[in-house]
């Protein structure tokens, strides 16, 4: 593939991990590079041993809580040292600041990471999976048609994560 070839993402949505696995196996069998395929899920499926990238998405609130806990853990050695020397108010302030910075950082990072697939969040929350396939722009139509013909159970959303509108 030349450097001048334009790549376009195709968004596909499936209800079960088994359907996504079959589609991925087929695409890899056709010679699609694993680096061009990415699967998005709200949680890690049990049998998630894929040869492609699996991205587990977190809600803003979950990222805030997890980041806050991590930030508090990182701040705890300084907090403990300050507590031991008797500066309790400053120790509590450092602990709260660490939790706050960690939470806000994680929430912002999750928001940025999730921006591209935000239209599909409700589907992800219902347990569906989103597969993103980066393909040559000129071949997108043929790839979509082939997937529609072979896998009618997979929703082909097109190059827009919200789904291709029915009218031009």
Beta strands, then each sheet from edge to edge (+ up, - down):
strand 1: 7-14
strand 2: 37-41
strand 3: 53-56
strand 4: 129-136
strand 5: 155-158
sheet 1: 3+ 2+ 4- 1+ 5-
end
